[in-house]
Amino acid sequence: MNLAFLLLGITVVAFLYSSVGHAGASGYIAVMSLCGLTAPFIRPTALILNILVACIGAFQFWRAGHFSWNLFWPFALLSVPFAFLGGSVHLATWVLKPLIGCVLLFSAARLFFRHCDPPDVQAPPRPVAIGAGAGIGLLSGLTGTGGGIFLTPLLLFCRWTYTKRAAAVSALFILVNSIAGLAGYLSSGQAVPRIAWTLAVAAVIAGTLGSYFGSRRFPVRTISLLLATVLVIAGFKLIFTG
């Protein structure tokens, strides 16, 4: 029964997150925690699922014409080594995670009232984007996520891009940081549990459907509401189960 609930939860999370260009790590962590899995199982499994769903999402949003390389690379440049660093370090993050969770809940509240894209956006200065990418990469490694829950709100609230382009950039950002985070985790002598590959089937199917609808079918308002829901899940997870 726990396995059935686990598969259902992973399916729902993968669909919901992939529709906004995310891969679902925070949601997977919450579902696995509720099912009683322990930390040695949760973190690498979440990263494996993240990599698979982010790969699908990045392809779907790129294929739909929303991806921007010029916006992506400054954020990704230092995020990868910092995600590796964060993934290899085992810190007591009981203070950090609730603070991040509160920021995500605040971001979600703002998104609920966001009805459309702004008429004009302006790309961030490259030094700012590179520095922000490094910080987000470190946070993604420490929290076991791909960093999309931090990058997407930043892109939108600073008016650096539009909603679907933010989703496209975040999907590839999540992919490279999840790979780096997993590499950092494995470098510390840890292993990937076999249950990850069982859950991967549900995540891949749901992620394919979610990213298709998010990149081609859902309007901006729908994506904003879905993204707000994702941030609420991630925020409460970090605050109460971090």
C-alpha positions as CSV (number, residue, x, y, z in Angstrom):
1,M,0.0,0.0,0.0
2,N,2.9,2.3,0.8
3,L,4.4,1.6,-2.7
4,A,1.1,2.4,-4.4
5,F,0.8,5.7,-2.5
6,L,4.5,6.4,-3.3
7,L,4.0,5.8,-7.0
8,L,0.8,7.9,-7.1
9,G,2.5,10.8,-5.2
10,I,5.6,10.7,-7.6
11,T,3.2,10.7,-10.6
12,V,1.3,13.7,-9.4
13,V,4.4,15.6,-8.4
14,A,6.2,14.9,-11.7
15,F,3.2,16.1,-13.8
16,L,2.7,19.2,-11.7
17,Y,6.3,20.3,-11.5
18,S,7.2,19.5,-15.1
19,S,4.3,21.6,-16.4
20,V,6.2,24.7,-15.0
21,G,9.7,23.7,-16.1
22,H,10.6,22.1,-12.8
23,A,11.6,18.5,-12.1
24,G,10.0,17.9,-8.7
25,A,12.8,17.2,-6.2
26,S,11.2,19.0,-3.3
27,G,7.9,17.3,-4.0
28,Y,9.5,13.9,-4.3
29,I,11.3,14.5,-1.0
30,A,8.0,15.3,0.7
31,V,6.2,12.3,-0.7
32,M,9.1,9.9,0.2
33,S,9.3,11.4,3.7
34,L,5.5,10.8,4.2
35,C,6.0,7.2,3.2
36,G,8.7,6.7,5.8
37,L,11.8,6.5,3.6
38,T,15.0,7.5,5.3
39,A,17.5,10.2,4.2
40,P,20.0,7.8,2.6
41,F,17.2,6.7,0.2
42,I,15.5,10.0,-0.3
43,R,18.2,12.4,-1.4
44,P,19.8,10.3,-4.2
45,T,16.4,9.0,-5.4
46,A,15.1,12.6,-5.6
47,L,18.1,13.6,-7.7
48,I,17.7,10.6,-10.1
49,L,14.1,11.5,-10.7
50,N,15.0,15.1,-11.0
51,I,17.5,14.4,-13.7
52,L,15.1,12.3,-15.8
53,V,12.2,14.7,-15.6
54,A,14.4,17.8,-16.1
55,C,15.8,16.1,-19.2
56,I,12.4,15.6,-20.7
57,G,11.2,19.1,-19.6
58,A,14.2,20.8,-21.1
59,F,13.7,19.1,-24.4
60,Q,9.9,19.9,-24.5
61,F,10.3,23.6,-23.7
62,W,13.2,23.9,-26.1
63,R,11.2,22.2,-28.9
64,A,8.3,24.6,-28.3
65,G,10.7,27.5,-28.9
66,H,10.9,29.0,-25.4
67,F,14.6,28.4,-24.5
68,S,17.2,31.2,-24.5
69,W,20.9,30.2,-24.4
70,N,22.0,33.8,-23.7
71,L,19.8,33.9,-20.6
72,F,20.7,30.4,-19.4
73,W,24.5,30.3,-19.5
74,P,25.4,33.1,-17.1
75,F,23.2,31.5,-14.4
76,A,24.6,28.0,-15.1
77,L,28.3,29.0,-15.3
78,L,29.1,28.8,-11.6
79,S,26.0,27.0,-10.5
80,V,27.3,23.6,-11.5
81,P,30.5,23.6,-9.4
82,F,28.7,25.1,-6.5
83,A,25.9,22.5,-6.7
84,F,28.7,19.8,-6.7
85,L,30.1,21.5,-3.6
86,G,26.7,21.7,-1.9
87,G,26.0,18.1,-2.7
88,S,29.3,16.9,-1.2
89,V,28.9,18.7,2.0
90,H,26.7,17.4,4.8
91,L,25.6,20.3,7.0
92,A,22.9,20.8,9.6
93,T,20.6,23.0,7.6
94,W,17.8,23.2,10.2
95,V,18.1,27.0,10.2
96,L,18.7,27.5,6.5
97,K,15.8,25.4,5.2
98,P,13.0,27.1,7.2
99,L,14.2,30.5,6.0
100,I,14.3,29.4,2.4
101,G,10.8,27.9,2.9
102,C,9.5,31.2,4.0
103,V,10.9,32.9,1.0
104,L,9.3,30.4,-1.3
105,L,5.9,30.9,0.4
106,F,6.2,34.6,-0.1
107,S,7.0,34.1,-3.7
108,A,4.0,31.8,-4.1
109,A,1.7,34.4,-2.6
110,R,2.9,37.0,-5.2
111,L,2.5,34.5,-8.0
112,F,-1.2,33.9,-7.1
113,F,-1.9,37.5,-8.0
114,R,0.2,37.5,-11.2
115,H,-2.3,37.4,-14.1
116,C,0.0,37.8,-17.1
117,D,3.5,38.6,-18.2
118,P,4.8,42.2,-18.0
119,P,4.8,44.1,-21.3
120,D,8.6,44.6,-21.1
121,V,11.5,42.5,-19.7
122,Q,15.2,43.2,-19.5
123,A,18.0,40.6,-19.3
124,P,20.0,40.8,-16.1
125,P,23.6,42.1,-16.1
126,R,25.9,39.2,-16.6
127,P,27.9,39.6,-13.3
128,V,24.6,39.6,-11.4
129,A,23.4,36.5,-13.2
130,I,26.7,34.7,-12.6
131,G,26.7,35.5,-8.9
132,A,23.0,34.6,-8.5
133,G,23.7,31.3,-10.3
134,A,26.5,30.4,-7.9
135,G,24.3,31.1,-4.9
136,I,21.4,29.1,-6.3
137,G,23.7,26.2,-7.2
138,L,25.0,26.0,-3.6
139,L,21.5,26.1,-2.3
140,S,20.4,23.4,-4.7
141,G,23.2,21.1,-3.6
142,L,22.6,21.7,0.1
143,T,18.8,21.1,-0.2
144,G,18.9,18.2,-2.7
145,T,17.0,20.1,-5.3
146,G,17.8,21.2,-8.8
147,G,17.5,25.0,-8.0
148,G,14.5,25.7,-10.2
149,I,12.4,26.6,-7.2
150,F,14.8,29.5,-6.6
151,L,15.7,30.5,-10.2
152,T,12.2,30.8,-11.7
153,P,10.8,33.2,-9.1
154,L,13.9,35.3,-9.4
155,L,13.7,35.5,-13.1
156,L,10.0,36.5,-13.0
157,F,10.0,38.9,-10.1
158,C,13.1,40.8,-11.4
159,R,11.4,41.0,-14.8
160,W,14.3,39.3,-16.5
161,T,12.2,37.2,-18.8
162,Y,8.7,35.9,-19.5
163,T,7.0,32.9,-17.8
164,K,7.5,30.2,-20.4
165,R,11.0,31.2,-21.1
166,A,11.7,31.2,-17.4
167,A,10.4,27.6,-17.3
168,A,12.6,26.6,-20.3
169,V,15.7,28.1,-18.8
170,S,14.9,26.6,-15.4
171,A,14.4,23.1,-16.8
172,L,18.0,22.9,-18.2
173,F,19.4,24.7,-15.2
174,I,17.8,22.0,-13.0
175,L,19.2,19.3,-15.2
176,V,22.8,20.4,-15.0
177,N,22.6,21.2,-11.3
178,S,21.0,17.9,-10.4
179,I,23.7,16.0,-12.3
180,A,26.3,18.0,-10.4
181,G,24.5,17.5,-7.1
182,L,24.3,13.7,-7.6
183,A,27.9,13.5,-8.6
184,G,28.9,15.4,-5.4
185,Y,26.7,13.0,-3.4
186,L,28.1,9.9,-5.0
187,S,31.7,11.2,-4.5
188,S,31.1,11.1,-0.7
189,G,30.8,7.4,-0.9
190,Q,27.0,7.1,-1.1
191,A,25.0,4.9,-3.4
192,V,21.7,5.1,-5.4
193,P,19.0,2.8,-4.0
194,R,17.3,0.4,-6.3
195,I,13.8,1.9,-5.5
196,A,14.9,4.9,-7.6
197,W,14.6,3.0,-10.8
198,T,11.1,1.7,-9.9
199,L,9.9,5.2,-9.2
200,A,11.6,6.5,-12.4
201,V,9.0,4.8,-14.6
202,A,6.1,6.8,-13.1
203,A,8.2,10.1,-13.1
204,V,9.1,9.8,-16.7
205,I,5.6,9.1,-18.0
206,A,4.1,11.9,-15.9
207,G,7.0,14.3,-16.6
208,T,6.5,13.8,-20.4
209,L,2.8,14.7,-20.2
210,G,3.3,17.6,-17.8
211,S,6.0,19.3,-19.8
212,Y,4.1,18.8,-23.0
213,F,1.0,20.6,-21.6
214,G,3.1,23.3,-19.9
215,S,5.1,24.1,-23.0
216,R,2.3,24.0,-25.6
217,R,-1.1,24.0,-24.0
218,F,-1.4,25.8,-20.7
219,P,-1.8,29.7,-20.8
220,V,0.5,31.9,-18.7
221,R,-2.1,32.4,-15.9
222,T,-2.4,28.6,-15.5
223,I,1.4,28.2,-15.3
224,S,1.6,31.0,-12.7
225,L,-1.0,29.3,-10.5
226,L,0.7,25.9,-10.9
227,L,4.1,27.4,-10.1
228,A,2.6,29.0,-7.0
229,T,1.3,25.6,-6.0
230,V,4.8,24.1,-6.5
231,L,6.4,26.8,-4.4
232,V,3.8,26.2,-1.6
233,I,4.6,22.5,-1.6
234,A,8.4,23.2,-1.6
235,G,8.1,25.9,1.0
236,F,6.1,23.8,3.5
237,K,8.4,20.8,2.9
238,L,11.5,22.9,3.7
239,I,9.8,24.4,6.8
240,F,8.2,21.3,8.4
241,T,10.2,18.3,7.1
242,G,13.5,19.9,6.2
